[in-house]
């Protein structure tokens, strides 16, 4: 997909209703869906984080989206694929402000290069008790990423055509925080397995983009 086509698609989805949990649950393990459905997130008093689903053109004007592989550390999200973003800090004025600040800190893209399109549905992550607020944004020029060495193991530049293909969705046997050796729905993107909360957020984004193509 060329970036001008992607821009038209982003413009269309800016006015579409969010698919919400129905789309997110398509990429959640069946063992977790019931738990999510019955959970009163507000009672969990979760910490909050903002992330950016950032679209941009490469040098050949191919539409891409950036993901990042986190460093290995002592924590539930160690060595996992996710969006640039992070937890709310005292100086943040909104969830969007958090997402933009963290995007600049983690991958070196300043907020003045990002046009925000839409806020997506929040996603609760039980193992870390975080509620994540994703935003869709784009840059209309190629980007020079500067990964934060302390946080980022590597960057994953995903072609939007690959992301939207049926072949990107797989099933993978994995051990999770709540069960060992279960079949987990996942995305296979640039040879990286993307599952869990990131896959759920990507699922809503994919459903929304596909509906915009109809």
Order of alpha helices (4+ residues) and beta strands (2+ residues): alpha-alpha-alpha-beta-beta-beta-beta-alpha-beta-beta-beta-beta-alpha-beta-beta-beta-alpha
